[in-house]
Amino acid sequence: MSSRIPLPYSQRVIELFKNPVNLGKMDDATVFAQAGSPACGDMIAFYLKIDEKNEKIIKSSFESFGCASNIAAASEVTIMIHNKTLKEAWNISWKDVSDALGGLPKIKNHCGTLAVGALQRAIRKYYTTIKKEIPDWLPKEYTKDEKHAMEEEELAKKLAKKYNLSV
């Protein structure tokens, strides 16, 4: 008999877990970025196709290795950013994602943070490596969500080293 209690997922989380929107690799992406680590169980990769003249996201997709909340959060982000400018997409918060999902169990809030961290990483990568021009609105320092993603990755590396796992 299991002592695990099922998590109280909203209908929206269940719907996007069972039928994710924009799932899969995008071969013609303008930029790609990931956050998390398969070693810790949660990883999200975002692919963005950008109309570079207008700096608008015209297409996005994701790959996710993780739980229902991870998949639903990544899927919801791709829906939220469609036809948004990069600046508008940058300003989406993990709370916006959680609200759009009808809430996440507290123990799963990091999934929204990881999704936003991966999105922000992709946007930052676009400006730093492709456009090579940083807009005034893009913070010079990493955001809390970007830092959270990096902390999860660092923890996964430490655990992998401690337990002799490959990452």
N, C-alpha and C positions, 0 to 999 in steps of 0.2 A: 504494500500500500504506500502510495506516494504521500509525502508530507508537504508537497508543493501546492500552493494556492494559486489558482489561475489569476492572471493579471486582468484588471478591468479595462479592456480595450474598447474604444468607441467604435461605432459602426463604420466610420470613415477609415480608421486604421485597419480594421478587418477587411474592408472593401479593397483598399490599396495594397494590402498584403496579398490577398488572393488574386487580384487583377491589377498589378502595377502598371502605371502609365509611364511611357517613355523609358522603358527598361531596355538596356542593351548598349553595346559599344557603338560609337558613331565614327565611321571611318573618315569622314570629311570634316571633322571637328576643327574649329579654329584653335581651340585650346582644350587641354585635358589636365585635370588635377585630381588627386585623391587625398583622403584623410583617413586616419585610423590604421589598423593593422590586422591582418587575418589571424595573427598569433593571439590577439586579445579577443577575437570573435567579431568585431565590428569594423567594417571598412566600407567606404563609399568612394566611388570614382565618378566624377562629373565630366561630361563632354559638352562643350558649348560651341555652337555655330553662331558667329557674330557678324552682323551687318556692320562692317568696319567704318563705313562712312557716317552712319548714324549712331554707332556704338550701342546697337540694340541686339538682344538675344533673339535670334529668329528660330532657333531649334536647340533643344537640350535633351540629353539622355543621361542615364546613370547605370552603373553596375554596383551591386551591393552584396556584401557578404556579412550577414548578420541576422538579427531577429526581425520579427514582424514590425516593430517600431522603427527599426533602421530602414527597412525597405519602404514603409509607408512615408517616413519623413523625407527620404530622398525623392520618392515619387511626387510627393506634395510640393517640394521645392521646384521641381521641373515644371509643374503646372503654374506655380506662382510667378515664375520668372519669364514665362512666355511673352514675347513682345515687349519686355521691359528694357529700359536702358540699363547699361552696366551699373550706373549710379543707383538707380531704383532697386536693382537686384541686390546690390551691396548692402542696402539699408534694411533688408529683410532680416529679422531676428529669429532666434530659436523659439521665442515666445509666439511670434507670428505663425511659425510652422506648427507649433503645438496647438494654438487656437484653431487654425485651419483644419487640424486633425480631430477637433473635438476634445482636445486634451490628451496628454500622455500620462501614464502612471509615473509618479515621482522618480521611481528607480530607472525609468527609461527616458528622462529628460535629456540625457547626454546624447541620445540619438538625434534629436533636433539640433543640438549644438554641433554635433559632428557633421550633419548635413550642411548647415550654414558655414561651418569652418571649411569644408571642401569647396563650397561655392565661392567663398571669399578667396580661397587659395587660387582657384581658377581665374578669378577676375584679376587678382594681383599678378599672377603669372602672365596674363595677357598684356598688362601694361608694362611689366618689367622686362619680359623677354621677347615679345612680339612687336608691340607698338613702340617700346623703348621711350615712352613719354608718360610721366606720372601726372595724372590730373590732381588739381588742388584738393578735391574732396577725398582722395584716397589717403588714409592715415599712413604716416611714415612708420609708425610702430604697429606691430601685429595686434589684431583685435583679441578680445577675450575668447571668442570662438576659434580663431586661428590658433591661439596659444593652447586651448583645450585639446585641439586635434594633435598638436605637436606633443603635448604631455602624454596623451594616450599612446602615441607612437614610441615615445621614449620609454614609457613603462613596459610596453611590449618587448622592446629590445632588451631591457634589463631582465625581464622574466625569461626571455629566450636564452639569454646568456647564463642565467642562474640554473636553468633546468636543461641546458644543452639542447635547445630547440633551434631549428633553422627558421629565420624570418625572411 
